[in-house]
Amino acid sequence: MAAKSDGAAVSVEDDNPPRSAPDPGVPSIPSGGRRPYTLLDCCWVLCALLVFFSDGATDLWLAADYYLRGDYWWFGLTLVFVVVPSAVVQVLSFRWFVYDYTELSGDAAVTESDAAFGTKDSGGGGEQRGDGAAVHAGNAAGSGPAVCGSSGAASPRSCCTVCMWVFQSVLHVLQLGQVWRYVHALYLGAQSRMHGAGPRRHFHWRLMFESADITMLRLLEAFLKSAPQLVLQLSIMIHGNGVLPLQGLSASASLVSLAWMIASYQKVLRDSRDDKLPMSYKAVIAQMLWHFFTIGARTVAFALFASVFQLYFGIFIVSHWCLMTFWIIQGETDFCMSKWEEIIYNMVVGIIYIFCWFNVKEGPSRFRMGVYYCVTLGENVALTAAWYAYRGPHTSDSAALVVVCLVACSFALGTFFMLLYYCWLHPDGPVLGSQWGGCVDEGVVGAGGMGGVIDACLTPSQGSQTDMVITSPPRTLPRTKDPGEPAPGERDKERDRDNCLPVFQVRPSPSSSPALLHRTSSSSRAHEGPVIRIDLPRKRYPAWDAHFIDRRLRKTILLLETSSAVSPRIQYRSSLMGSKEVLEYETTV
């Protein structure tokens, strides 16, 4: 789950057809040139900084208030949920910085011919996935001279290096590592806006790498700090039968931080992939409101139950976490570069699943999400009902009913914004209707206003797998024999099928498809610059690409980008290769 904070302009290619594109007839645009940095992006980062500071400041302020009031037990718990998660995130952030500013081990160098780097576990000592992930970088004829391996730029003077190390050490000791990364992201965004096309692409990709690091760190911190802090403060409010202003402020800031980071993570993840459409800010706000209300209902139910059954609440949380982690591991996620990092990642996602839904598996997620929210709804009802039945005498019936209605209305509002997001604001279009198909009555198609809906239902979604080119019939379908003369009943069935609207359409030939023409032209540019071949299939959404996760690969990309006039291209191994093609590919590496 590690990533580093520097990057380079790269063009990503996959031997597989892209799974989604802006339009079926428009070629996929590389992420590096997707769109320029805008003022709205800058405002989003500034708001993220505001959320970060408000969350941490209100928690510390509340802890100091508990101490002054003599509530040392609440003071200790509040402070622990602030300091410990923050320290964990700072250690991880500083580890990434150390790797970013440490030279590549060994005598790694990029020459005019080639240079090979192994994408081993960035943390060191992890078991590598696959049969071996080799990165092959080859420069085209006429490239620049050999460049020694470094962190991606010319080695700075020793005094500047010492100052940078001291500066970063002080920042991380003061728990301000994320603040520096946010400021660095603002700087990279401003640079990408002020420079021309070439430098703009370079700064844009460095911005994407930095944004990926920030979202990973902040998402981890949100569910290690903000989520437990929210449950703790709500439990204290219910236990004390009163709400202090600072308690409400701290709980609100924690809830906003959780919802903000989930939506921000999804936006940056989509922006980083060239096979997915970017998420608009309207969709981000809808997703943030979706998680705000569902997490709010979830945490209130937790707090109600914990105020009466402290021991059973701990048993429930551990049981739910174990169940969700087992479910995630059984789904065989593909996120990290090593087996042990993948297990740790699944355990962290299990913590996220205590509070909200988080997609980690490739493919349609509606069934899995529906199962999760059915389980969540049942748990919320059970926890709230248990509190209502065994609540203390100081809580009146009218106040208890108000709290129960609050939980129900909050969950209903979250479900409403979830449907709003998937029906109207999803980047791939209305997902809930994208899988409908079959024969539709012509009268309905001709009805006013329904033609567009029917077309949308019969058109494959941008994120579906219908872009895959099938070159042979599936093995489960028998090949047809001599057709002969069809039976009388078969003629009627064939006539009915001919009258149906087409659900599956034949893709145009390569000579008339702009997307395939773009892929052909990309292949013709194979010798225009360095090519980095990654001997692994490209990870599918919602996983990050390997060049975002593996920091050694990032440093290689940055090294090649600075030593070549043309941005390096990344080529992943095709998952459609046969055994002979894979063998030939590996021999070239």
N, C-alpha and C positions, 0 to 999 in steps of 0.2 A: 504494500500500500504506500510505498515510498515514492516520492517524486522530488525533483529538484527545482530550483528557482530561476534557472537560466535556460534559454533555448535558442532556437534559430529558425529561420524561415525554411520550411520544408514542404515538399509536395508529396502527398501520400497516395500511393497506388496499391491496389489489390488485384490479384489475378481473378478474384471473384467479381461478378457484376455488382454495382452498388445497390444496396437494398432500398434506398430512397433517393429521390432527386427532387429539385424544385418543381419539375414538370416532366411528364413522361417523354417529351420530345426535346428537352433541354439537357445538355451535358452537365454532369455534376461539377460544381465549382470547388476547387480546393479550399480548405479552411483558411489558409493563409491569406487569400484574397477575397474573403467572403464579404466584408463590409468595413468601412472605416470606423474609427473610434469617434463616438459622438459625445455631445454634452450630456445626454441622458445616461450614457455609461459612466461618465465621471460622477454625476449626481448619485447613481446607484452605489458606487464605491464609497462616497462620502456618507450616505445613509447607512451603509454597512459599518463604517467606523463609528457612527453615532450609536448604532445598536450594540456594538461591542463595548463601548465605554459605558453606556447606560446600564448594561447588564452587570458588568463588574463593579461599577461604582455603587449601585444600589445595594448589591449584596454586602460589600464592605461597610457601607453606611449602616445597614441593618445590623450587622454583626457588632459594630461599635455601640449601637443603641442597646442591644441586648446586654452587652458588658456593663454599660452605665446603669442599666436597670437592675443589675444583679442576677439576670438569667444566664448563668454561666454555662449551663447545659445547652441551651439554644445557641448561645454564642459560640461554643466549641463546634457544634454540628454545622452551623452556618459557615464558619471559617474553614472547616475541613473541606466542605464541598466547593469552596472557592480556591483554596491553595493547592490541594492535591491534583485535581484535574488540570489546573493551569500549569503546574510544574511538569506534568507528564507531556503536555503539548509543547512546552518550551524545550524540553529535552529532545523531542522528536524534530522540532523545527531546527534546533542547533545542530543536530546530527545531519540534517540535509545540508545546512550551510557548510559544515566541515567537509562533506563530500564534494560540494560545489567548488570549494577553493583548495582542494587537494589534487595534486597532479596524478594523472593516471599511473597506476603501478606498472612496473616493468619498463621495457624499452618500446612502448607502443608508439608507432609513428605512422603517418599517412604518406605514402610515396606516390609517384606517378602511376605505378602499376596497380597496387592494391594494398589493403591493410585489413587484417581480420581481428575482430574483437569478439570475445565470448560474453553473452548477456547472462552472466551468472547473477545469483541473488545479490542485490545491491547491499543487503545487510551483512552478507558474508556468511557462508556456512549453511545455506539453505539448500534443500534438494531441488534441482532444477526440473521444471516441467518439460515434458516432451522428451524426445530422443537426443536433444542437444540443440540449443538455440544459438546459432552462429550468425554473426552480423558481418556481412561482406560489403566493404566500401571500395568502389573502384572508380578512379578518375578517368575522364575521357582523355584522348590524345590531345596534347597541347595544353594540359593543365599546368598549374603553377608548380614551383619547386616543392621539395619535401618540407613538411612542417612538423616539428616535434609536438608530441602530445602534451596538451596542457588543459586547463579548465575551459578553453574555448576562446581565449583572447591572448594577446601578447602578455607575457609575464610582467606584472607591475613591479615597480621598484620595491625593495625590501621594506623601506619605511612605510610605504602605502599599504603593504600587506600587513605589517604589524598593526597599523592604525585600524585597518578593517577588522582584524581579529579582535582587537580590544573593544572596538565599537560594538561589534555583534555580541561579544561576551557580556558587556554591560547591559545591552538591550534585553538579552534573554534572561539575565539575572533579575532585571526589573520587571520581568513578565510582559515585555512589550515586543516580542518577536513578531506577532501578527500585525501590530501597528506598523512596523517597518515594512512588512510585505505589502500592506495596503498602500502605504506611501510610494513604495517602489512601483506598484501597479499603476498608480496615478501618473508617475513620471513616464513609464513606458507608454501609457496611452497618449499622453501629451506629445511624446516624441514621434509616435506613429502617425499622429495627425499633422505634425509640422513638416515631416520629411516627405520625399518623393516616393515613387512606387516601390523601388528596390528596398531602401531603408525602412519604408513603412511596413513592408511585409516582414522584414527582420524584427522590428519592434513589436509588431502584432503577435508574432509567434512567441516571443519572449513574454509578452503580456499574457498569452494563453497559458503558458507554463506556470507563470507566477500565480495566475488566478486559480489554476488547478491545485497548486500547493495550499493556497489560502482556504479554499473551500474544504479540502480534506482536513486541514487542521481545525478549522472552525466547526465543522460538522462533528468531529470527534470531541471537541471541547463542549459543544452544546449538549450532547447526550451524556457526557460524563459530569458536567457541572450544572447546566441550566435545568435539565430534566429532574435530577434528584433535588435540586434546590427548590424547584417549583412544588414538588410533592411535599417536601419538608415544611415550607412556609404555609401551604394550605392546611396541612395537618395541625400546625401550631394554631392557626386561626380557628379551626373547628374545635380543637381541644380547649382553647381558652374562651370560646364563645364570644369572640370579638375580633375586630380587624383594626390593626394599627395602620396609619397611612403609609409608613415605610414598608410594612408587610405587603400591602396591596401593590405598592410601586415595584418592589422587588419581584413579586410573583408575575406581574404584568410584563416586566422587562424580560424575565426568563422565558415566558411563553412566546413573546414576540421574537426573541432570539432563536428559539427552536423552529418556529414556522419560517422565519427568514432564511435560516441556513439550509433547510431542506429544499426550498424553492430555488435558492441561489445555487446550490449544488447541481440540481437538475439543469439549470440554465447553462452553467459553465460546461457541464458534461456534454450537452448537446452542441454547444458552440465549438467544442474541441474536435468534433467528428465531422468529416466531410460526407459521410453517408447518412447523416441525419439533418433535418431542417432545424434551423435555430428557433429558439423559443422567444416569443415577443414578451414585452414587459406586461402587457395585459394578461397573458397566460401566467406569467410569474406571480402577479398579484392575486389572480384567481387561485393558483395553487397554494400561495401563502395563506389565504383566507381559509381554504379547505383544511390545511393542517392546523391552523390556529384554532378553529372551532373543534375539530376532532380531538386534538391533543388536550384542549381545554376541558372537554367533557371527560376524557380519560383520566386526567390528573385529578379532577374534582372527585370522581368516583374512587380513585386510589386514596385520596386524603380522607374522604368520609369513612371508608372501611378501616384505614390505619388509625383513625382517632378512637376506634372502639376495639379493634382486634390487631394489636401491634405484632404479636408473634405470628398469627395466621397470615398477616399481610406479608411478612418476610418470606414465609413458606410459599405463598402464592406467587410472589415475584420471582423467586428462584425456580419454581416449577414452570412458570410461563417462559422464562428465559431458556431453560433447558429444552422445552418443547419447541420453541421457535428456532433455536440454534440447530437442533436435530433436523427440523424441516428444511432449513437453509442448506445444511451439509448434504442432505439427501437430494436436494435439487442440483448438486454438482455445479456450483458457481465457478466462473473462470475470470477472476479479477486480478490476482497477484501473479508474480513470476515464480514463486516457489510454493511448495506444499504447506510449509509451516506458516508462512505469511497468509496463505489462503485460510487456514484454520483460525488464525487470530482475527482475520477480517470477518469470518463468519460469526465468531463470538461477539465482535463489536456490533455487527448487524443484528444479532440476537437481542442486544440491549436496545437498539433502535426499535425493534419489533415489540418491545414492551409498551411503547407509547404510540407508534404510528406505523403506517405502511411504508415500505421502502423497497422498490423494485430492484432485484439483483440478478434476475434470471432472464436470459434471452427468450424472445417469443411472446405470444399474446399473454398478457398478465391479468385479463379480466376475471378469469375463473379463480386464480390464486388470490387476487385482491378481494373478490367477493367472499371467498372462504374466510380470509383474514378478518374482514369487517363483520361477518356474521359471528365469528368467535368473539371479536371485540365487543360487539353489541350485547351478546349474551353475558360476557363478563361484567360489563358496565351495569347491566340490569341486576345481576346477582349481587355485586358489591354494594350498589345503592340500596337494594332491598334489605340486605343484611344490616346495613347501618340504620335504615328506617325502623327496622324491627327491634334493634337492640340499642338505640340511641339513649343518651342520658336524659334524665328528667328536666334538665335545664333547657332543652330544646323543645319548643312548642310544636304542635301539629301543623299549624299554619306555616311556621318557618321551615319545617321539614319538607312540606309540600312544595314550597318555593324552591328549595334546593334541588329536589327531585326534578321539578319542571326545568330548572336551569340546566341540569345534565342532559335531559332529553332534548331540549331546544338547541343546545350547543351542538350535540351530535347531529341533529337534523340539519342545522345550518351548514355544518361541515360536509354532509352528504350532498346538499344542494350545490355548494361550490365545486365539489368534485364532479358532479354531473355537468355543471356549467363548463368546467374545464374540458372534459372529454367530449362534450357535444358540440361546442362552438369554438373553443380556444386552443385545442390541441394542435401542435405544429403540423402533424400529419393529416389534419382534417378531422371530421366527425368520426371518431374511432368507434363509437357505439353502433354506427350504422354502416361501417365500412365492410363488414363481413356478410351483409345480407346479399342474397343472390337467388336466382331461380327464375321461373317464368312469371311474368307480370302481365296482367290484363292490359291490352292495348288501350282500352277506354280510360284506365287509370293513368296511363302514360300521357294520354292526350289531355287529361284534365288540367285546368289552369293552375299553375303554381306547383304542380307535382312532378313535372318533367325533370327539373333540376334535382329534386330529392331522389327520384329513381336513378338518374344518372350517377349521383353521388354514391348511392347504395351499390350500384353495379360496377363502379370503378374501383379497382383495387387501391387500398390506401398506400400512401407514400412509404410507410414503414413496413409494408407486408413483404412477403417473400416471393411475390409473383414476378419479380424481376429476374429470377433465376431461369436460365435457359435450359430446358430439358432436351437432351440430345438422344435419349432412348427411353422406351416405355418403362415404367416402374416394374420391378421384379414381381410384385404381387399381382400384376395384371397379366392374364394370359394373352399371348399374341394371337391375332385373329387368323383363322384358317380360311379356306376357300369360301367366299361368301355365298356363292350359289344364288338361288332364287329365294328371296325373303318370303316368309309366311304371310298370309293375309293380315294377321294381327300385327305383325311387325311393321307393315306398311303404314298403318295408322299411327303407331308409336313414332316412327321416323318422321311422319308428317307433322305430328305435334311438336317434336323437337325442333323441326325446321322453323316452325312458327314462333318459337320462343325467342326472346331477346338474347343476344350473345352475352354469355357470362365470361367465357374464356376467349381471349382474342390472340391471334397470331402476331407475334412481334414482327416489325418490318425487317427487311433484309439489311445486312450491314451497309450496303451502298446507300440506303435511304434513311438510316437511323443516325441522327446527330450525336446521340450518346456514344454509339459504337464508332462513329467517325472520330469523335473526340478521343476515344481510347486508342484508335489506330494512330491518330496523330501523336498521342502521348508516347506510343511505342516507337514512332519514328524519331522522337526526340531522346531516345535512350542513350545516345552517345553525346549529348550536348553538355553533360555535367556529371558529377559523381552520383553513383547509385548505391544505396544502402539496402542490401537484401537481408531480410530477417527470416531465418529458417524456422518460422513458426506461422501457423495460420493467423490471420488477423482476428483479434478478439471482437466479439459482437457486442453491440449495445445491449445492456447498460454498463458494460465494462469500459474502462479507459483503454486507449490504444497502448501498445507496448512502449512506444517512444514517449508516452507521458508517464508511464510507471517506472520503467527501468532507467535509472539515472546514469548508468554507464553509457547506455545508448544515447541519451541526451547529450552527454559530453562529446560523444563521437560526432553527432549531428552538428553541434556547435563548432567543433574543430574543423569539419569539412566545409562548413558554411563560411568561415573566415578565411579559408585557404583557397577557395574557388570563387570565380566571378559569377557562377551560376549556382543557385540554391540546390542543395542535394535533394534527390528524390528517394523516397522510401518505398520499397517493394516487399510486400508480405508474400509468403508462400501460399499458393492456392490450396484450399481444402478440397477442390474438385480434381486434383491431380491423381492419376493412376500410380501404381507402385513403380512402374518403370520411369514415369516422369519425375516422381519424387527422388528416385535414385540419381537420375541425371542432374536434377537441381542440386542435390547435396554434393555431387562430385564437383560441380562448378564452384560451390562455396569452399 
